[in-house]
């Protein structure tokens, strides 16, 4: 075996037993580190939830106005969405304000 013929198996073995495990462990570490929401993402999610609740309240008001004008109008049921919002508020009130989870 000469130089190039000896070099190919050595590179293949190093790639399989050093390079590939290093690559896998590197990305596993990155996924664990970035597995939670950032503080900015949590704030954005809270703002979007507040916006959705305001829009839901507006839809309820519009449906009441239309129902008062037109007796044949049937508003949709909103009891389930209110129950879900109440559950969400209860879950949030029991959590601390900083919700960074450690792996």
Secondary structure, DSSP 8 states (H G I E B T S, - for coil): --HHHHHHHHHHHHIIIIIHHHHHHHHHHHHHHTSS--HHHHHHHHHHHHHHHHHHHHHHHHHHHHHHH-TT------HHHHHHHHHHHHHHHHS-S------
